[in-house]
Amino acid sequence: MRLQVHKKGIRAFGVSESFVKSDSRYSILAGVVMRSDLILDGFSFSTATVGGMDSTQRIIDMYEDMGRDDINLILLNGCVISWYNVVDLNLVAETIGLPLICVTYRESKGLERFFRELFPEDYERRIEVYHRNGPRRELTLKTGKKVFIRFIGMDLEEAESILNKFTLVGAVPEPLRVARLLARSLMRSSLSRYTVRA
């Protein structure tokens, strides 16, 4: 799972999502394959249950459905998506067999209280996965913006180098920015009426 950070043309698979809790049972997941020279090289789409616990498998399915062997790492826009649908970062990285960086953008005191209040039937499982994901590390990108990251299969210096490769402006790496735009567009369109793997 080791990563050649300085390899020319390194490819990242960035996954982001969009949902409207009051209007839909499902969120839209969009995945973008992008090279470090910022050339788009592929897309993948799926759904996750709003308030569910299926985001981990859906992300794995998105990657596997592409049938590619030239992707070098996974980028995720957060590990608690689709209204507290917790992504198991270690399981994603281990199953796919690639290094992973999960990026968030705000400070947080933790989500355990919300898990307990909102999901009394399975809050223990959510908390277990959330804790297994490990603590976040604060990082300042070359753009001057602060992010909070979890990373697997690399060290902090490598994670910083990768994020700086893929970030043009602001705090959001380009694969995640484009994936988020795609997910939002699909959610607003009539495609949001259908589910990919519901």
C-alpha positions as CSV (number, residue, x, y, z in Angstrom):
1,M,0.0,0.0,0.0
2,R,3.0,2.3,-0.2
3,L,2.7,5.4,-2.3
4,Q,5.3,6.9,-4.6
5,V,4.5,10.5,-3.8
6,H,6.8,12.0,-6.4
7,K,5.7,9.8,-9.2
8,K,4.7,11.9,-12.3
9,G,1.0,11.6,-13.2
10,I,-0.1,10.1,-9.9
11,R,-3.9,9.4,-9.9
12,A,-6.3,10.0,-7.1
13,F,-9.9,8.7,-6.8
14,G,-11.7,11.5,-4.9
15,V,-15.2,10.8,-3.4
16,S,-17.7,13.4,-2.2
17,E,-21.4,13.4,-1.6
18,S,-24.6,15.6,-1.6
19,F,-27.9,15.1,0.0
20,V,-31.0,16.9,1.3
21,K,-32.2,15.1,4.4
22,S,-35.7,16.3,4.3
23,D,-36.2,15.4,0.6
24,S,-34.5,12.1,0.1
25,R,-33.6,8.7,1.7
26,Y,-30.4,8.6,-0.3
27,S,-27.4,10.8,-0.9
28,I,-25.6,11.0,-4.2
29,L,-21.9,9.9,-4.1
30,A,-19.7,11.0,-6.9
31,G,-16.2,9.8,-7.5
32,V,-13.6,11.5,-9.7
33,V,-10.3,10.0,-11.0
34,M,-7.8,12.9,-11.5
35,R,-4.1,12.9,-12.3
36,S,-1.8,15.2,-10.3
37,D,-1.5,17.4,-13.5
38,L,-5.3,17.9,-12.8
39,I,-6.4,16.0,-15.9
40,L,-9.8,14.3,-15.3
41,D,-9.5,10.6,-16.0
42,G,-12.8,9.0,-15.0
43,F,-16.0,9.1,-13.0
44,S,-18.1,6.8,-10.8
45,F,-21.4,7.3,-9.1
46,S,-23.5,5.6,-6.4
47,T,-25.8,6.4,-3.5
48,A,-25.7,6.0,0.3
49,T,-28.6,5.8,2.8
50,V,-29.2,9.0,4.6
51,G,-28.7,8.1,8.3
52,G,-27.6,4.6,7.4
53,M,-24.3,2.8,7.7
54,D,-23.7,1.7,4.1
55,S,-21.3,4.4,3.0
56,T,-18.2,2.2,3.4
57,Q,-19.4,-0.5,1.1
58,R,-20.7,2.0,-1.5
59,I,-17.3,3.6,-1.8
60,I,-15.6,0.3,-2.2
61,D,-18.2,-0.7,-4.8
62,M,-17.6,2.6,-6.7
63,Y,-13.9,1.9,-6.9
64,E,-14.3,-1.8,-7.9
65,D,-16.9,-1.1,-10.5
66,M,-14.4,1.0,-12.5
67,G,-12.2,-2.0,-12.9
68,R,-9.0,0.1,-12.9
69,D,-5.5,-0.8,-11.7
70,D,-3.8,2.6,-12.3
71,I,-5.2,4.6,-9.3
72,N,-2.7,5.4,-6.7
73,L,-4.7,6.7,-3.7
74,I,-8.1,7.4,-2.4
75,L,-9.3,10.9,-1.3
76,L,-12.5,11.2,0.8
77,N,-14.4,14.4,1.6
78,G,-15.0,13.5,5.3
79,C,-15.7,10.2,7.1
80,V,-19.1,11.0,8.5
81,I,-21.3,11.7,5.5
82,S,-25.0,11.4,4.5
83,W,-26.3,12.5,8.0
84,Y,-24.0,10.4,10.3
85,N,-23.3,7.5,7.9
86,V,-19.8,6.7,9.1
87,V,-17.2,5.6,6.7
88,D,-14.8,2.9,8.0
89,L,-11.5,4.3,6.6
90,N,-9.4,1.3,7.5
91,L,-11.8,-1.1,5.8
92,V,-11.9,1.1,2.6
93,A,-8.1,1.2,2.4
94,E,-7.6,-2.4,3.2
95,T,-10.2,-3.7,0.8
96,I,-9.2,-1.5,-2.1
97,G,-5.5,-1.9,-1.2
98,L,-4.6,1.8,-1.6
99,P,-3.4,4.6,0.6
100,L,-6.1,7.0,1.7
101,I,-6.5,10.5,2.9
102,C,-9.7,11.8,4.5
103,V,-10.1,15.6,4.5
104,T,-12.3,17.8,6.7
105,Y,-12.3,21.5,7.0
106,R,-13.6,22.5,10.5
107,E,-12.6,22.0,14.1
108,S,-14.8,19.5,16.0
109,K,-15.2,18.4,19.6
110,G,-16.5,15.0,18.4
111,L,-19.8,13.5,17.3
112,E,-20.4,10.9,20.0
113,R,-23.2,12.9,21.6
114,F,-25.1,13.1,18.3
115,F,-24.7,9.4,17.6
116,R,-26.2,8.6,21.0
117,E,-29.1,11.1,20.7
118,L,-30.0,10.4,17.1
119,F,-29.3,6.7,16.7
120,P,-30.1,4.9,20.0
121,E,-30.5,1.6,18.2
122,D,-26.9,1.4,16.8
123,Y,-24.9,4.3,18.2
124,E,-22.3,1.9,19.6
125,R,-21.5,0.6,16.2
126,R,-21.2,4.2,14.8
127,I,-19.0,5.3,17.7
128,E,-16.8,2.2,17.3
129,V,-16.1,2.9,13.6
130,Y,-15.6,6.6,14.3
131,H,-13.0,5.9,17.0
132,R,-11.3,3.3,14.8
133,N,-10.8,6.0,12.2
134,G,-8.4,7.6,14.6
135,P,-7.7,11.3,15.4
136,R,-7.4,14.0,12.9
137,R,-4.1,15.9,12.2
138,E,-4.1,19.6,11.5
139,L,-2.3,20.7,8.3
140,T,-1.8,24.0,6.6
141,L,-1.7,23.7,2.8
142,K,0.5,25.7,0.4
143,T,-2.6,27.9,-0.2
144,G,-2.5,29.0,3.5
145,K,-5.8,27.2,4.3
146,K,-6.1,24.8,7.2
147,V,-7.4,21.3,6.9
148,F,-7.8,18.4,9.2
149,I,-6.9,15.0,7.9
150,R,-6.8,11.3,8.6
151,F,-4.4,9.2,6.5
152,I,-3.6,5.6,6.0
153,G,-0.6,4.0,4.2
154,M,1.6,7.1,4.3
155,D,3.2,9.6,6.7
156,L,2.2,13.2,7.4
157,E,4.8,14.6,5.1
158,E,3.6,12.4,2.2
159,A,0.0,13.4,2.9
160,E,0.9,17.0,2.9
161,S,2.8,16.7,-0.4
162,I,-0.2,14.9,-2.0
163,L,-2.7,17.4,-0.9
164,N,-0.5,20.3,-2.1
165,K,-0.2,18.6,-5.5
166,F,-4.0,18.4,-5.9
167,T,-5.0,21.8,-4.3
168,L,-5.0,24.9,-6.6
169,V,-6.9,27.4,-4.4
170,G,-8.6,27.3,-1.0
171,A,-8.7,24.2,1.1
172,V,-10.5,21.6,-1.1
173,P,-8.3,19.4,-3.3
174,E,-9.5,19.4,-6.9
175,P,-10.7,15.8,-7.1
176,L,-12.9,16.4,-4.1
177,R,-14.1,19.8,-5.4
178,V,-15.1,18.4,-8.8
179,A,-16.7,15.3,-7.1
180,R,-18.7,17.6,-4.9
181,L,-19.9,19.7,-7.8
182,L,-21.0,16.5,-9.7
183,A,-22.8,15.2,-6.6
184,R,-24.6,18.4,-6.1
185,S,-25.6,18.7,-9.7
186,L,-27.0,15.1,-9.7
187,M,-28.9,15.8,-6.5
188,R,-30.6,18.8,-8.1
189,S,-31.4,17.0,-11.3
190,S,-34.0,14.4,-12.0
191,L,-31.4,11.7,-11.5
192,S,-31.7,12.2,-7.8
193,R,-35.1,10.4,-8.1
194,Y,-33.3,7.1,-8.8
195,T,-30.8,5.1,-6.8
196,V,-27.8,3.3,-8.2
197,R,-27.6,0.5,-5.7
198,A,-30.6,1.0,-3.4
